[in-house]
Amino acid sequence: MAPIDSEVIDTKDNSKVLNDVVAIESVIVPVNNKVKKSKAILHKIERASYFSIKRIFDIICSLLGIIALIPVAIVTKICYIATGDKKSIFYKQKRIGKNGKPIYIYKFRSMVWNADEVLKELLKDPKYKKEWDLNQKFENDPRITKMGNILRKTSLDELPQFINVIKGDMSMIGPRPLVEGELNAHKGNHAIYESVRPGLSGWWAANGRSATTYERRLELEYFYCKNCNLILDIKCVFLTIAVVLFKTGAK
């Protein structure tokens, strides 16, 4: 009886196993690819649905907001005229929007009419310059008018931004629009911050606002940009209402 060559048997068995593995992989890999593609498609549909619903919400809220804007504008104008200030009650400022696109946001003017010129003079003072470079604002800004202080404390100075929302430059909820160069000055991440439309309110504005550090502010804004969804938007709305009513963090 001839001896059995075990190496030949092992080689045949190994080849068979290898062929079986290849056959299984040829089935599994396409299935995995299909699953990944399906998940990607579902994710795109989910995001598209979310942003569509959000846009409808933005339009409805901004139309209502513009109606509320009219009586506030009348009272604000009367108060400014009473103090001898006959300049426009509206203020337009260049900011950075989604994908780095420059936009102009509207606000009720809460400062003296020549605030930009006054700022240049203030920044000549090392004390003011240091504070501005750190926070892009002053703890006690000498440019703010008495009426402007009321508008800021009640957050009514932001009402004209409903115009930006209806135009599509902004959303009701999102990271606050920053001035050009501000994000770079704080070593921020443009890809994250500018991935969504800036908002009238947002996760930072609803969680402390001016009472937080700038670093913490960016952390809160990044969180929203990465995790924005309807539930988070609803939370922002209710938190913003609480902030406005109790004037939390408003300056």
C-alpha positions in Angstrom: 0.0 0.0 0.0 1.5 3.3 -1.1 2.0 5.9 1.7 -0.3 9.0 1.8 1.4 12.3 1.0 0.0 14.5 3.8 1.5 17.7 2.2 -0.5 17.1 -0.9 -3.7 16.7 1.1 -2.9 19.8 3.1 -2.3 21.8 0.0 -5.5 20.6 -1.5 -7.4 21.4 1.7 -5.8 24.8 2.0 -6.7 25.6 -1.6 -10.2 24.6 -1.0 -10.5 26.7 2.1 -8.9 29.7 0.3 -11.3 29.3 -2.6 -14.2 29.2 -0.1 -13.0 32.4 1.7 -12.6 34.2 -1.6 -16.1 33.1 -2.6 -17.5 34.3 0.6 -15.7 37.6 0.4 -16.9 38.1 -3.1 -20.5 37.9 -1.7 -19.9 39.9 1.5 -18.0 42.8 0.0 -20.7 43.8 -2.5 -23.3 43.4 0.3 -21.3 45.7 2.6 -20.9 48.2 -0.2 -24.6 48.2 -0.8 -25.3 48.7 2.9 -22.9 51.6 3.0 -24.4 53.1 -0.1 -27.9 52.7 1.3 -26.9 54.3 4.6 -25.3 57.2 2.7 -28.5 57.7 0.6 -30.7 57.6 3.8 -28.4 60.1 5.5 -28.6 62.4 2.5 -32.4 62.1 2.5 -32.6 62.7 6.2 -30.4 65.8 6.0 -32.3 67.2 3.0 -35.6 66.6 4.8 -34.2 68.4 7.9 -33.0 71.4 6.1 -36.2 71.7 4.1 -38.3 71.6 7.3 -35.9 74.1 8.9 -36.2 76.5 5.9 -40.1 76.4 6.1 -39.8 77.1 9.8 -37.4 80.0 9.1 -39.8 81.6 6.6 -42.8 81.3 8.9 -41.0 82.7 11.9 -39.3 85.5 9.9 -42.6 86.7 8.5 -44.1 86.8 12.0 -40.9 88.5 13.3 -41.0 91.2 10.6 -44.6 92.0 11.8 -43.3 92.4 15.4 -40.4 94.5 14.1 -42.6 97.4 13.0 -43.9 98.6 16.4 -40.4 98.2 17.9 -38.9 100.2 15.1 -41.5 103.0 15.6 -40.8 103.2 19.4 -37.0 103.1 18.8 -37.1 105.9 16.3 -39.2 108.1 18.6 -36.7 107.5 21.5 -33.7 108.4 19.4 -35.3 111.5 18.0 -36.2 112.5 21.6 -32.5 112.5 22.4 -31.6 114.6 19.3 -30.3 111.6 17.3 -31.9 111.7 13.9 -29.7 109.2 12.2 -31.0 105.8 10.9 -32.1 103.4 13.6 -30.8 100.5 11.5 -27.3 99.3 11.4 -25.8 97.1 8.6 -22.6 95.2 9.2 -20.6 92.8 7.0 -20.3 89.3 8.4 -19.3 85.8 7.2 -22.0 83.4 6.3 -22.3 79.8 5.1 -19.3 78.5 3.1 -17.4 81.7 3.9 -19.8 83.9 1.8 -19.9 87.5 2.9 -23.3 88.7 4.1 -24.7 91.9 5.6 -26.7 91.5 8.7 -29.2 94.1 9.9 -29.7 95.2 13.5 -31.3 98.1 15.4 -28.5 100.6 16.1 -27.6 100.3 19.7 -24.6 102.5 19.6 -23.8 106.1 18.6 -24.2 106.6 14.8 -20.4 106.9 14.3 -19.5 103.8 16.3 -16.9 102.5 13.9 -14.9 105.8 14.0 -15.2 105.9 17.8 -13.9 102.3 18.0 -10.8 103.3 16.0 -10.1 106.0 18.6 -10.8 103.6 21.5 -8.3 101.0 20.2 -5.6 103.6 20.4 -5.9 103.1 24.2 -3.9 99.9 25.2 -6.6 99.0 27.8 -9.4 98.9 25.3 -7.2 97.3 22.6 -6.2 94.4 24.9 -9.9 93.7 25.8 -11.0 94.0 22.1 -8.3 91.6 20.9 -9.3 89.1 23.5 -13.1 89.2 23.2 -14.0 91.3 20.1 -16.1 93.4 22.5 -16.0 95.6 25.6 -17.4 94.7 29.0 -18.7 98.3 29.3 -18.8 99.7 25.8 -18.9 103.5 25.9 -20.4 103.6 22.4 -23.7 102.1 23.6 -26.7 104.5 23.9 -29.3 104.4 26.6 -31.9 103.1 24.2 -29.3 100.7 22.8 -28.7 99.3 26.2 -32.4 98.5 26.5 -32.5 97.0 23.1 -29.5 94.8 23.9 -30.7 93.7 27.3 -34.0 92.6 25.8 -32.3 91.2 22.6 -34.6 93.4 20.5 -31.7 94.8 18.6 -31.6 91.5 16.7 -35.1 91.7 15.4 -34.1 93.2 12.0 -32.2 90.0 11.3 -35.5 88.4 10.4 -35.0 90.2 7.1 -31.7 88.2 6.7 -33.5 85.0 7.6 -36.2 85.5 5.0 -33.5 86.3 2.4 -31.8 83.0 3.1 -28.6 84.5 4.4 -29.3 83.3 7.9 -31.5 80.8 9.8 -33.4 81.1 13.0 -31.0 78.7 14.7 -27.3 78.4 13.9 -23.9 79.7 15.0 -23.7 83.5 15.3 -22.3 85.2 12.2 -18.8 86.5 12.8 -17.0 89.5 11.4 -14.3 89.0 8.8 -11.1 87.8 10.4 -12.6 87.1 13.8 -12.4 83.3 13.5 -8.8 83.5 12.3 -7.9 85.7 15.3 -9.1 82.9 17.6 -7.7 80.1 15.6 -11.1 78.8 14.8 -12.2 76.0 12.3 -13.8 77.5 9.2 -14.8 74.1 7.8 -17.0 73.4 10.8 -18.2 76.9 11.7 -19.2 77.8 8.2 -20.8 74.5 7.3 -24.3 75.7 8.1 -26.2 79.0 7.8 -25.5 81.4 10.7 -28.4 81.9 13.1 -30.5 84.5 14.8 -29.9 82.4 17.9 -28.0 79.2 18.5 -26.5 76.8 21.0 -24.0 79.4 22.3 -26.6 82.2 22.4 -28.9 79.9 24.3 -26.2 78.7 26.8 -24.7 81.6 28.4 -23.9 84.0 25.5 -21.7 86.8 26.7 -21.2 85.2 30.1 -18.9 82.5 28.5 -15.3 82.7 27.3 -14.6 82.9 23.6 -13.1 79.5 23.6 -16.2 78.0 25.2 -18.3 79.9 22.7 -16.5 78.2 19.8 -17.0 74.8 21.5 -20.7 75.4 21.8 -21.0 76.6 18.2 -19.0 73.6 16.9 -21.2 71.2 18.8 -24.3 72.6 17.0 -22.7 72.6 13.6 -21.7 68.9 14.0 -25.0 67.8 15.6 -27.7 70.1 14.2 -31.1 68.4 14.0 -34.8 69.2 14.7 -34.6 68.2 18.4 -31.6 70.4 19.0 -33.3 73.3 17.2 -36.3 73.0 19.4 -34.1 73.0 22.5 -32.4 76.1 21.2 -35.8 77.8 20.7 -37.0 77.2 24.2 -33.6 78.0 25.8 -33.5 81.2 23.8 -37.0 82.2 25.1 -35.7 81.6 28.6 -32.6 83.7 28.0 -34.6 86.6 26.6 -37.1 86.5 29.4 -34.6 86.2 32.2 -31.9 88.2 30.4 -29.3 85.5 31.0 -25.9 86.5 29.7 -27.2 89.5 27.8 -24.8 92.5 27.6 
